Amino acid sequence: MDKFQETLKRYWGYDDFRGIQREIIESITAGNDTLGLMPTGGGKSITFQVPAMMMDGVCLVVTPLIALMKDQVANLRRRGILAKAIYSGMSHEKVLQTMEDAIYGGVKILYVSPERLTSELFRVKLSHMDISFITVDEAHCICQWGYDFRPPYLQIAEIRKIHPDAPVLALTATATKEVVKDIQDKLGFKRENVFRMSFERKNLSYVVRTVQDKFGQLEHILRSVSGTAIVYTRTRKRTRELAEALTADGISSVFYHAGLSDVEKNMRQRAWQNDEVRVMVATNAFGMGIDKPDVRVVVHYDSPDSVEAYFQEAGRAGRDGKKAYAVMLYNGNEKAKLLKRVAETFPEKDFVRKVYERLAYFYQIAVGFGDGWVYEFNIDKFCTRYKFFPTLVESSLMILQRAGYISYELDYHNKSRFMFTVEREQLYRLDTDSEKCNDLIMLMLRTYPGLFSEFQYIDEPWLANKLGLQEHQVYFMLKYLSRTDVAQYIPKKSTPYIIYTRDRVDGVDVKIDAQAYDDRKRDYQRRIEAMVNYLTNDEVCRSRQLLSYFGEKTDKKCGICDVCLDSK
């Protein structure tokens, strides 16, 4: 047993590695920039956690998945590994303490979100850390031609300048040849170095069902295939409608989308993971970083925009290696809907300029002013005033952002606020019939001065941690105090913001270059056409179609998809 196996056995109890795990680990421990392409369930975490324990210093892990951070930190700490995470919702004091621990040897693996990389404080503290290597999870997010581009990922190249000798390990489950090349370019690889694992999922049956009654077919599938399920749909409204309809018909379901509060998301996710409800009906906001191996079926009620997104979402079924199904419901109208999305995502340039001009009227910004100004954006009010469709407006704002005129912050989270509305003496006489609620009140009085005179910003995750409670328990106690007129509680919410990144110009002078519009539109159209081809091609094995899209050629049929079964 060599040093790699010894580390694996000591901390994880496994006798040997799977797939390309060992090759990736040997590459990163040798100091080489490394890109690992591994399908969902391929064991990505082992490829950075094992070398982190073998190398001196701190392994910095950049990931957008807060749920993944928390789960992996908890699992690593149970194994005796010094792991910590920095994520939104932590108090400033806790963030500082975590970074200090990383500087002075109290952390072996440090998880951070990509947004954290823009913080000047974080960069200063990072310069004092001994970094062994940098891991970039969901690395396709750095590629502007990928299906899930996230601008904060571009900051990773700047972080490398602080520790130029620390190699980078990039990991992703979905990448075409173009994306593979772009990931390495954007991360500043010293030389190309890619390890590929077959994307084939032998236990996963891919199915496209052509039906007129989608809901009837969905119920039929869920009654025919037992076990946990995920149903993906495109709109927030439909997640609620489907979940309520399924529950009414005796199939326990909850819905999930980005518009829910963090407390609601956590409660619903936990109920599903603990098998308290069977079906999660969700938009694409759900799933990344969710480690539930026994999902038996993933149903796409609506088609996603790309094969990459479909492969990622479908791959959440059957991670335990047992038979599972990925079913796409297709009613003949899907092709037209998909092609329509090109026009919705890329409105005409003159329309984009008109939105920019109306935005200036909306906020009363004169030409030559506005750089750095920030505005809360009520899209319904804006669209009603100027008679625009919200979908086209949102797409226009994203194009204006790429062109450098504004920043459109969709997920800006403000902080919760709280104030007592009774006198201090009345509060002390309050009988809540709850020891935990009394403890919460006392902790808040010690922590936040001025609660009797004005609203104060509060931090529910920090309060929950101090009291040994779950965040949703604190939330419900605060809501109780608000309902009983003891206090006023305003929970945090996700509010879109417009930030002008340069002074306003006349609408006719707005320049929308090829990279911001034409090249992207052409690439998006290519991905839509690939998705349409997958839906309508009932002659080639589904698994072969997917593997071919990612550059993996094979003549072997899976034998279990709808095409293969029909041919028998």
SEDOMI-798393 format. One line per field, with one value per residue (C-alpha): residue number from 0; x, y, z. Coordinates in nm, 3 decimals, always signed. Example, Ala and Ser with C-alpha at 12.3 -4.5 7.8 and 13.67 -1.06 7.14 Angstrom:
<sites>
k <- (0; 1)
x <- (+1.230; +1.367)
y <- (-0.450; -0.106)
z <- (+0.780; +0.714)
</sites>
This chain:
<sites>
k <- (0; 1; 2; 3; 4; 5; 6; 7; 8; 9; 10; 11; 12; 13; 14; 15; 16; 17; 18; 19; 20; 21; 22; 23; 24; 25; 26; 27; 28; 29; 30; 31; 32; 33; 34; 35; 36; 37; 38; 39; 40; 41; 42; 43; 44; 45; 46; 47; 48; 49; 50; 51; 52; 53; 54; 55; 56; 57; 58; 59; 60; 61; 62; 63; 64; 65; 66; 67; 68; 69; 70; 71; 72; 73; 74; 75; 76; 77; 78; 79; 80; 81; 82; 83; 84; 85; 86; 87; 88; 89; 90; 91; 92; 93; 94; 95; 96; 97; 98; 99; 100; 101; 102; 103; 104; 105; 106; 107; 108; 109; 110; 111; 112; 113; 114; 115; 116; 117; 118; 119; 120; 121; 122; 123; 124; 125; 126; 127; 128; 129; 130; 131; 132; 133; 134; 135; 136; 137; 138; 139; 140; 141; 142; 143; 144; 145; 146; 147; 148; 149; 150; 151; 152; 153; 154; 155; 156; 157; 158; 159; 160; 161; 162; 163; 164; 165; 166; 167; 168; 169; 170; 171; 172; 173; 174; 175; 176; 177; 178; 179; 180; 181; 182; 183; 184; 185; 186; 187; 188; 189; 190; 191; 192; 193; 194; 195; 196; 197; 198; 199; 200; 201; 202; 203; 204; 205; 206; 207; 208; 209; 210; 211; 212; 213; 214; 215; 216; 217; 218; 219; 220; 221; 222; 223; 224; 225; 226; 227; 228; 229; 230; 231; 232; 233; 234; 235; 236; 237; 238; 239; 240; 241; 242; 243; 244; 245; 246; 247; 248; 249; 250; 251; 252; 253; 254; 255; 256; 257; 258; 259; 260; 261; 262; 263; 264; 265; 266; 267; 268; 269; 270; 271; 272; 273; 274; 275; 276; 277; 278; 279; 280; 281; 282; 283; 284; 285; 286; 287; 288; 289; 290; 291; 292; 293; 294; 295; 296; 297; 298; 299; 300; 301; 302; 303; 304; 305; 306; 307; 308; 309; 310; 311; 312; 313; 314; 315; 316; 317; 318; 319; 320; 321; 322; 323; 324; 325; 326; 327; 328; 329; 330; 331; 332; 333; 334; 335; 336; 337; 338; 339; 340; 341; 342; 343; 344; 345; 346; 347; 348; 349; 350; 351; 352; 353; 354; 355; 356; 357; 358; 359; 360; 361; 362; 363; 364; 365; 366; 367; 368; 369; 370; 371; 372; 373; 374; 375; 376; 377; 378; 379; 380; 381; 382; 383; 384; 385; 386; 387; 388; 389; 390; 391; 392; 393; 394; 395; 396; 397; 398; 399; 400; 401; 402; 403; 404; 405; 406; 407; 408; 409; 410; 411; 412; 413; 414; 415; 416; 417; 418; 419; 420; 421; 422; 423; 424; 425; 426; 427; 428; 429; 430; 431; 432; 433; 434; 435; 436; 437; 438; 439; 440; 441; 442; 443; 444; 445; 446; 447; 448; 449; 450; 451; 452; 453; 454; 455; 456; 457; 458; 459; 460; 461; 462; 463; 464; 465; 466; 467; 468; 469; 470; 471; 472; 473; 474; 475; 476; 477; 478; 479; 480; 481; 482; 483; 484; 485; 486; 487; 488; 489; 490; 491; 492; 493; 494; 495; 496; 497; 498; 499; 500; 501; 502; 503; 504; 505; 506; 507; 508; 509; 510; 511; 512; 513; 514; 515; 516; 517; 518; 519; 520; 521; 522; 523; 524; 525; 526; 527; 528; 529; 530; 531; 532; 533; 534; 535; 536; 537; 538; 539; 540; 541; 542; 543; 544; 545; 546; 547; 548; 549; 550; 551; 552; 553; 554; 555; 556; 557; 558; 559; 560; 561; 562; 563; 564; 565; 566; 567)
x <- (+0.000; +0.158; +0.121; -0.186; -0.373; -0.262; -0.417; -0.736; -0.762; -0.679; -0.942; -1.206; -1.172; -1.147; -0.885; -0.832; -0.932; -1.200; -1.172; -0.924; -0.908; -0.551; -0.419; -0.563; -0.421; -0.074; -0.082; -0.181; +0.062; +0.338; +0.255; +0.082; -0.221; -0.486; -0.834; -1.050; -1.361; -1.574; -1.947; -2.189; -2.122; -1.767; -1.608; -1.471; -1.430; -1.172; -0.945; -0.882; -0.945; -0.679; -0.396; -0.503; -0.414; -0.084; +0.049; +0.166; -0.059; -0.424; -0.625; -0.849; -1.173; -1.378; -1.739; -2.075; -2.261; -2.323; -2.512; -2.212; -1.974; -2.170; -2.217; -1.855; -1.720; -1.942; -1.835; -1.465; -1.475; -1.635; -1.328; -1.097; -1.001; -0.968; -1.216; -1.403; -1.610; -1.678; -2.019; -2.290; -2.483; -2.179; -2.108; -1.808; -1.655; -1.690; -1.543; -1.239; -1.190; -1.204; -0.943; -0.716; -0.748; -0.640; -0.336; -0.221; -0.269; -0.620; -0.761; -0.653; -0.934; -1.101; -1.419; -1.516; -1.771; -1.639; -1.796; -1.563; -1.263; -1.356; -1.320; -1.010; -1.004; -1.007; -0.721; -0.510; -0.569; -0.510; -0.164; -0.067; -0.196; +0.024; -0.177; -0.099; -0.322; -0.646; -0.945; -1.208; -1.529; -1.795; -1.513; -1.737; -1.877; -1.561; -1.625; -1.828; -1.929; -2.052; -2.415; -2.371; -2.122; -2.068; -1.856; -1.705; -1.516; -1.298; -1.145; -0.966; -0.696; -0.629; -0.610; -0.341; -0.115; -0.111; +0.016; +0.178; +0.344; +0.020; -0.117; -0.485; -0.715; -1.026; -1.318; -1.638; -1.897; -1.994; -1.763; -1.739; -1.399; -1.434; -1.518; -1.225; -0.985; -1.142; -1.130; -0.755; -0.703; -0.909; -0.735; -0.390; -0.275; +0.100; +0.035; -0.266; -0.327; -0.664; -0.783; -1.109; -1.340; -1.608; -1.939; -2.127; -2.387; -2.458; -2.733; -2.922; -3.198; -3.250; -3.606; -3.791; -4.169; -4.382; -4.717; -5.001; -5.099; -4.775; -4.922; -5.098; -4.773; -4.584; -4.824; -4.797; -4.415; -4.416; -4.662; -4.466; -4.119; -4.094; -3.849; -3.728; -3.783; -3.695; -3.921; -3.765; -3.978; -3.893; -4.104; -4.147; -4.524; -4.531; -4.322; -4.597; -4.880; -4.727; -4.629; -4.979; -5.145; -4.924; -4.981; -5.357; -5.338; -5.153; -4.791; -4.612; -4.427; -4.268; -4.156; -3.828; -3.707; -3.471; -3.745; -3.794; -3.628; -3.318; -3.521; -3.787; -3.526; -3.341; -3.661; -3.783; -3.445; -3.405; -3.754; -3.679; -3.333; -3.472; -3.746; -4.022; -4.153; -4.095; -4.088; -3.899; -4.053; -3.800; -3.648; -3.280; -3.201; -3.214; -2.969; -2.607; -2.416; -2.708; -2.560; -2.861; -2.756; -3.093; -3.286; -3.466; -3.611; -3.551; -3.831; -3.795; -4.144; -3.989; -3.674; -3.362; -3.171; -2.871; -2.748; -2.497; -2.772; -2.980; -2.689; -2.606; -2.965; -3.046; -2.723; -2.864; -3.054; -2.899; -2.579; -2.587; -2.523; -2.869; -3.116; -3.260; -3.444; -3.402; -3.725; -3.792; -4.157; -4.204; -4.537; -4.436; -4.450; -4.112; -3.913; -4.095; -4.062; -3.688; -3.630; -3.840; -3.597; -3.323; -3.528; -3.624; -3.266; -3.123; -3.372; -3.291; -3.010; -3.242; -3.476; -3.181; -3.091; -3.453; -3.450; -3.129; -3.289; -3.611; -3.407; -3.252; -3.600; -3.718; -3.445; -3.424; -3.053; -2.916; -2.654; -2.305; -2.413; -2.477; -2.142; -2.154; -2.517; -2.725; -3.102; -3.347; -3.519; -3.891; -3.925; -4.307; -4.340; -4.085; -4.256; -4.603; -4.490; -4.318; -4.530; -4.242; -4.242; -4.038; -3.850; -3.719; -3.626; -3.427; -3.242; -3.167; -3.026; -2.794; -2.670; -2.615; -2.421; -2.192; -2.147; -2.022; -2.299; -2.467; -2.446; -2.772; -2.761; -3.039; -2.948; -2.863; -2.957; -3.029; -3.004; -3.289; -3.401; -3.557; -3.689; -3.880; -4.211; -4.266; -4.081; -3.796; -3.998; -4.286; -4.042; -3.903; -4.257; -4.331; -4.424; -4.349; -4.392; -4.065; -3.726; -3.555; -3.749; -3.645; -3.284; -3.314; -3.445; -3.163; -2.898; -3.033; -3.037; -2.670; -2.566; -2.758; -2.775; -3.058; -3.328; -3.586; -3.526; -3.474; -3.438; -3.110; -2.962; -2.956; -2.795; -3.024; -2.759; -2.525; -2.806; -2.904; -2.545; -2.507; -2.827; -2.765; -3.076; -3.162; -3.198; -3.567; -3.638; -3.497; -3.698; -4.026; -3.955; -3.885; -4.207; -4.394; -4.262; -4.374; -4.725; -4.780; -4.688; -4.381; -4.152; -4.128; -3.931; -3.842; -3.677; -3.407; -3.518; -3.359; -3.401; -3.277; -3.052; -2.926; -2.577; -2.450; -2.089; -2.030; -2.198; -2.517; -2.490; -2.760; -2.938; -2.821; -2.460; -2.484; -2.229; -2.309; -2.004; -1.981; -1.856; -2.145; -2.410; -2.335; -2.090; -2.303; -2.623; -2.460; -2.333; -2.669; -2.845; -2.604; -2.683; -3.059; -3.032; -2.833; -3.109; -3.378; -3.178; -3.163; -3.539; -3.628; -3.363; -3.528; -3.290; -2.960; -2.911; -2.971; -2.653; -2.448; -2.600; -2.501; -2.151; -2.094; -2.191; -1.913; -1.659; -1.671; -1.717; -1.856; -2.037; -2.179; -2.550; -2.664; -2.946; -3.173; -3.282; -3.614; -3.446; -3.262; -3.571; -3.786; -3.532; -3.571)
y <- (+0.000; +0.332; +0.678; +0.763; +0.449; +0.493; +0.841; +0.716; +0.422; +0.627; +0.900; +0.746; +0.372; +0.277; +0.029; +0.179; +0.459; +0.456; +0.558; +0.841; +0.957; +0.834; +0.992; +1.330; +1.308; +1.214; +1.507; +1.773; +1.646; +1.674; +2.046; +2.034; +2.240; +1.972; +1.950; +1.651; +1.564; +1.332; +1.259; +1.323; +1.058; +0.998; +1.087; +1.436; +1.532; +1.257; +1.405; +1.720; +1.600; +1.325; +1.547; +1.822; +1.584; +1.484; +1.834; +2.112; +2.416; +2.493; +2.361; +2.647; +2.516; +2.758; +2.642; +2.819; +2.553; +2.654; +2.331; +2.134; +2.341; +2.278; +1.905; +1.841; +2.044; +1.847; +1.513; +1.603; +1.720; +1.389; +1.224; +1.442; +1.673; +2.047; +2.188; +2.520; +2.731; +3.099; +3.175; +3.443; +3.476; +3.437; +3.720; +3.941; +3.816; +3.451; +3.522; +3.692; +3.409; +3.147; +3.331; +3.372; +2.999; +2.929; +3.156; +2.997; +2.628; +2.565; +2.479; +2.215; +2.259; +2.600; +2.633; +2.974; +3.105; +3.273; +3.605; +3.604; +3.636; +3.997; +4.102; +4.309; +4.183; +3.822; +3.887; +4.047; +3.752; +3.505; +3.652; +3.539; +3.181; +2.890; +2.759; +2.403; +2.420; +2.578; +2.361; +2.502; +2.300; +2.334; +2.472; +2.508; +2.819; +3.010; +2.957; +3.224; +2.964; +2.715; +2.679; +2.821; +3.111; +3.301; +3.618; +3.592; +3.283; +3.510; +3.640; +3.307; +3.404; +3.717; +3.505; +3.291; +3.596; +3.604; +3.243; +3.185; +2.858; +2.692; +2.461; +2.460; +2.158; +2.227; +1.981; +1.958; +1.701; +1.864; +2.013; +2.010; +2.031; +2.409; +2.449; +2.224; +2.451; +2.770; +2.652; +2.600; +2.937; +3.130; +2.964; +3.028; +2.666; +2.648; +2.363; +2.159; +1.872; +1.695; +1.368; +1.229; +0.970; +0.817; +0.999; +0.673; +0.587; +0.216; +0.210; +0.515; +0.467; +0.779; +0.812; +1.069; +1.026; +1.190; +1.264; +1.514; +1.489; +1.565; +1.567; +1.234; +1.083; +1.232; +1.066; +0.738; +0.746; +0.830; +0.550; +0.302; +0.382; +0.373; +0.581; +0.940; +1.164; +1.508; +1.685; +1.977; +2.251; +2.587; +2.835; +2.907; +2.916; +2.565; +2.420; +2.520; +2.403; +2.060; +2.002; +2.091; +1.874; +1.573; +1.607; +1.632; +1.301; +1.129; +1.171; +1.374; +1.666; +2.002; +2.277; +2.470; +2.775; +3.069; +3.303; +3.119; +3.242; +3.058; +2.921; +2.778; +2.631; +2.462; +2.318; +2.175; +2.038; +1.872; +1.718; +1.570; +1.444; +1.282; +1.107; +1.298; +1.388; +1.183; +1.431; +1.759; +1.976; +2.243; +2.486; +2.447; +2.635; +2.297; +2.011; +2.125; +1.989; +1.777; +1.442; +1.206; +0.879; +0.700; +0.922; +0.668; +0.899; +1.251; +1.382; +1.690; +1.838; +2.113; +2.085; +2.271; +2.503; +2.277; +1.920; +2.018; +2.129; +1.821; +1.583; +1.751; +1.738; +1.390; +1.263; +1.322; +0.995; +0.664; +0.784; +0.470; +0.260; +0.098; +0.116; +0.466; +0.666; +1.007; +1.090; +1.387; +1.466; +1.589; +1.694; +1.812; +2.181; +2.162; +2.225; +2.553; +2.659; +2.594; +2.784; +3.073; +3.101; +3.224; +3.534; +3.579; +3.548; +3.771; +4.051; +4.279; +4.526; +4.824; +4.684; +4.648; +5.014; +5.112; +4.931; +5.116; +5.449; +5.377; +5.267; +5.613; +5.771; +5.534; +5.652; +6.008; +5.990; +6.256; +6.188; +6.205; +6.097; +5.770; +5.591; +5.383; +5.466; +5.176; +5.127; +4.866; +4.730; +4.653; +4.477; +4.457; +4.832; +4.901; +4.671; +4.807; +5.167; +5.108; +4.814; +4.565; +4.187; +4.092; +3.809; +4.045; +4.309; +4.063; +3.938; +4.297; +4.379; +4.077; +4.193; +4.547; +4.396; +4.202; +4.519; +4.702; +4.959; +4.821; +4.542; +4.352; +4.185; +3.925; +3.765; +4.065; +3.966; +4.241; +4.166; +4.093; +4.374; +4.357; +4.600; +4.553; +4.748; +4.712; +4.872; +4.684; +4.626; +4.474; +4.246; +4.114; +4.031; +3.848; +3.482; +3.301; +2.947; +2.871; +2.856; +2.873; +3.186; +3.350; +3.251; +3.407; +3.735; +3.754; +3.676; +3.948; +4.205; +4.126; +4.127; +4.413; +4.745; +4.986; +4.726; +4.933; +5.256; +5.155; +4.863; +4.670; +4.430; +4.075; +3.749; +3.445; +3.177; +3.322; +3.338; +2.977; +2.861; +3.033; +2.875; +2.529; +2.555; +2.523; +2.847; +2.781; +2.749; +3.098; +3.228; +3.095; +3.238; +3.581; +3.557; +3.463; +3.775; +3.983; +3.828; +3.890; +4.261; +4.225; +4.322; +4.400; +4.149; +4.208; +3.892; +3.929; +3.901; +3.862; +4.191; +4.267; +4.572; +4.784; +4.928; +5.173; +5.081; +5.393; +5.729; +5.718; +5.769; +5.830; +5.511; +5.544; +5.549; +5.213; +4.980; +4.608; +4.423; +4.074; +3.910; +4.050; +3.957; +3.796; +3.526; +3.437; +3.424; +3.191; +2.962; +2.962; +2.874; +2.584; +2.448; +2.483; +2.296; +2.017; +1.987; +1.972; +1.705; +1.493; +1.523; +1.431; +1.169; +0.836; +0.627; +0.655; +0.523; +0.810; +0.734; +0.737; +1.073; +1.227; +1.079; +1.198; +1.553; +1.556; +1.418; +1.056; +0.826; +0.474; +0.222; +0.039; +0.075; +0.114; -0.138; +0.031; +0.366; +0.407; +0.388; +0.066; -0.093; +0.004; -0.155; -0.484)
z <- (+0.000; -0.112; +0.044; -0.165; -0.060; +0.300; +0.315; +0.148; +0.388; +0.699; +0.653; +0.424; +0.486; +0.116; -0.004; -0.349; -0.586; -0.857; -1.220; -1.278; -0.915; -0.867; -1.189; -1.092; -0.739; -0.865; -1.109; -0.854; -0.586; -0.849; -0.876; -1.216; -1.314; -1.369; -1.522; -1.426; -1.627; -1.415; -1.445; -1.160; -0.896; -1.018; -0.684; -0.752; -0.386; -0.322; -0.591; -0.387; -0.031; -0.042; -0.176; +0.067; +0.351; +0.189; +0.108; +0.339; +0.371; +0.305; +0.010; -0.109; -0.265; -0.477; -0.522; -0.573; -0.376; -0.014; +0.057; -0.068; +0.147; +0.464; +0.398; +0.307; +0.600; +0.839; +0.686; +0.691; +1.051; +1.150; +0.998; +1.207; +0.919; +0.986; +0.732; +0.735; +0.497; +0.436; +0.286; +0.281; +0.606; +0.832; +1.075; +1.005; +1.330; +1.219; +0.874; +1.029; +1.278; +1.000; +0.792; +1.095; +1.166; +0.806; +0.845; +1.171; +1.085; +1.214; +0.870; +0.617; +0.362; +0.322; +0.113; -0.027; -0.277; -0.595; -0.484; -0.181; -0.414; -0.494; -0.128; -0.059; +0.300; +0.180; -0.063; +0.208; +0.443; +0.158; +0.100; +0.451; +0.405; +0.303; +0.005; -0.112; -0.422; -0.544; -0.634; -0.870; -0.849; -1.123; -1.339; -1.647; -1.471; -1.569; -1.940; -2.116; -2.375; -2.116; -2.014; -1.662; -1.687; -1.359; -1.384; -1.028; -1.146; -1.360; -1.035; -0.984; -1.234; -1.021; -0.705; -0.870; -0.883; -0.501; -0.489; -0.832; -0.726; -0.610; -0.880; -0.979; -0.986; -1.196; -1.181; -1.383; -1.486; -1.816; -2.078; -2.456; -2.627; -2.660; -2.291; -2.188; -2.374; -2.241; -1.877; -1.903; -2.075; -1.819; -1.523; -1.667; -1.697; -1.760; -2.003; -2.113; -1.873; -1.890; -1.738; -1.874; -1.725; -1.943; -1.908; -1.965; -1.697; -1.741; -1.479; -1.610; -1.867; -2.082; -2.214; -2.430; -2.400; -2.671; -2.505; -2.520; -2.152; -1.970; -1.621; -1.675; -1.797; -1.500; -1.256; -1.445; -1.420; -1.049; -0.975; -1.191; -1.051; -0.672; -0.472; -0.455; -0.758; -0.897; -1.148; -1.334; -1.486; -1.635; -1.435; -1.065; -1.104; -1.250; -0.965; -0.722; -0.949; -1.011; -0.647; -0.526; -0.794; -0.717; -0.342; -0.398; -0.588; -0.304; -0.422; -0.152; -0.312; -0.236; -0.473; -0.489; -0.680; -0.639; -0.518; -0.188; +0.131; +0.253; +0.543; +0.311; +0.075; +0.361; +0.511; +0.181; +0.083; +0.423; +0.410; +0.067; +0.161; +0.477; +0.274; +0.452; +0.105; -0.205; -0.497; -0.538; -0.812; -0.899; -1.143; -1.230; -0.906; -0.729; -0.740; -0.764; -0.467; -0.346; -0.247; -0.245; -0.408; -0.415; -0.660; -0.880; -1.145; -1.278; -1.499; -1.719; -1.758; -1.975; -2.181; -2.062; -2.296; -2.353; -2.356; -2.085; -1.848; -1.925; -1.868; -1.536; -1.410; -1.541; -1.383; -1.035; -1.072; -0.971; -0.812; -0.596; -0.908; -0.907; -1.196; -1.244; -1.510; -1.673; -1.858; -2.086; -2.158; -2.515; -2.665; -3.010; -2.914; -2.738; -3.057; -3.129; -2.764; -2.765; -3.088; -2.951; -2.659; -2.895; -2.979; -2.611; -2.488; -2.760; -2.843; -3.136; -3.061; -3.113; -2.848; -2.606; -2.669; -2.605; -2.268; -2.175; -2.268; -2.075; -1.773; -1.763; -1.778; -1.504; -1.267; -1.411; -1.495; -1.728; -1.997; -1.845; -1.496; -1.313; -1.280; -0.960; -0.878; -0.739; -0.775; -0.656; -0.966; -0.975; -1.308; -1.293; -1.242; -1.517; -1.769; -1.689; -1.737; -2.072; -2.199; -2.221; -2.174; -1.861; -2.038; -2.308; -2.049; -1.837; -2.146; -2.250; -1.907; -1.927; -2.269; -2.136; -1.847; -2.083; -2.290; -1.978; -1.923; -1.610; -1.358; -1.306; -0.965; -0.956; -0.623; -0.408; -0.054; +0.195; +0.566; +0.804; +1.038; +1.382; +1.646; +1.973; +1.986; +2.362; +2.651; +2.813; +3.133; +2.934; +2.754; +3.081; +3.195; +2.868; +2.911; +2.584; +2.721; +2.543; +2.708; +2.368; +2.273; +2.601; +2.528; +2.183; +2.326; +2.581; +2.318; +2.087; +2.370; +2.446; +2.081; +1.917; +2.109; +2.026; +1.954; +2.145; +1.952; +1.587; +1.346; +1.373; +1.119; +1.255; +1.143; +1.185; +1.102; +1.366; +1.626; +1.547; +1.583; +1.921; +2.052; +1.906; +1.688; +1.320; +1.124; +1.053; +1.428; +1.488; +1.191; +1.332; +1.679; +1.531; +1.326; +1.646; +1.825; +1.526; +1.513; +1.886; +1.847; +2.068; +1.780; +1.410; +1.204; +0.838; +0.694; +0.435; +0.076; -0.263; -0.453; -0.806; -0.831; -1.119; -1.079; -1.341; -1.421; -1.634; -1.695; -1.897; -2.273; -2.534; -2.636; -2.997; -2.875; -2.693; -2.854; -2.839; -2.973; -3.121; -2.800; -2.599; -2.856; -3.195; -3.083; -2.784; -2.986; -3.238; -2.958; -2.780; -3.105; -3.155; -2.807; -2.863; -3.193; -3.022; -2.761; -3.034; -3.215; -2.899; -2.848; -3.206; -3.289; -3.213; -3.424; -3.231; -2.877; -2.628; -2.436; -2.759; -2.853; -2.520; -2.521; -2.878; -2.782; -2.523; -2.772; -2.653; -2.954; -2.912; -3.128; -2.828; -2.751; -2.389; -2.433; -2.178; -2.330; -2.513; -2.857; -2.775; -2.621; -2.923; -3.160; -2.971)
</sites>
